[in-house]
Amino acid sequence: MSYVLNYVASPVRNYVSSILVSALSKYIIGIEVNSLGILSQELNLQNVELNLTSIEEDLGLQLPIVIKSSFAKSLKIVIPWTSLLSLPIGVYIDNLDIEIGDKKTVCMELICNT
């Protein structure tokens, strides 16, 4: 019986894994998604640089600031493979450091440095 459940769940795991890999590579800078072990129940990443520009664009935010850099000391993703239809995928970020700047100042720096 277990074999039948694994056989049925395999396409679902592959589909969800491809979505997670796509999201991780979009929102985490310089990540090697092939060696992450995405099929495990829990994924822990340390000291990752986040692409908050992508997050800002996806949310449609028009902020008067520029995000210069953003790092998460710890990023944990919990995937309830056996209960995907009833439990959410959890994403937990610990110690998020964001360096921001004024858009006008950053624009002036870009003009002066070119």
C-alpha positions, -999 to +999 in steps of 0.1 A: +000+000+000+029+024+008+043+018-026+010+029-043+009+061-022+045+069-031+038+063-068+008+086-067+026+113-046+057+113-068+042+136-096+028+159-069+063+161-052+079+168-085+054+196-094+057+213-060+095+209-060+097+227-094+076+255-081+098+258-050+130+257-070+116+285-093+107+307-063+139+301-044+161+310-074+140+342-080+141+354-044+175+342-032+207+355-048+234+330-058+216+299-046+224+265-060+190+248-060+202+215-074+220+206-042+194+217-016+175+185-009+142+201-018+123+167-014+131+166+024+105+177+050+126+207+061+150+229+043+174+251+063+196+278+047+221+300+065+233+335+056+214+340+023+212+372+003+176+379-005+165+396-037+140+421-022+138+440-055+119+409-069+097+408-038+090+446-041+081+442-078+058+412-072+040+431-045+037+462-067+052+485-041+062+520-050+085+528-021+105+561-018+135+541-008+160+518-025+169+485-011+207+483-013+211+448+002+193+423+023+205+392+041+187+366+062+208+348+089+184+318+087+158+308+062+137+277+070+112+261+047+089+234+061+071+213+035+044+190+048+046+165+019+021+141+034-005+169+040+000+194+012-037+198+006-045+206+043-013+222+057+005+252+043+042+253+033+059+273+060+087+299+053+105+313+084+131+340+083+153+348+113+174+380+116+166+399+084+191+427+078+181+452+051+202+482+040+181+509+025+188+543+009+170+573-003+161+570-041+174+605-048+208+599-031+212+565-048+204+581-082+229+608-076+256+582-066+248+563-098+252+594-120+284+605-102+300+571-105+294+567-143 
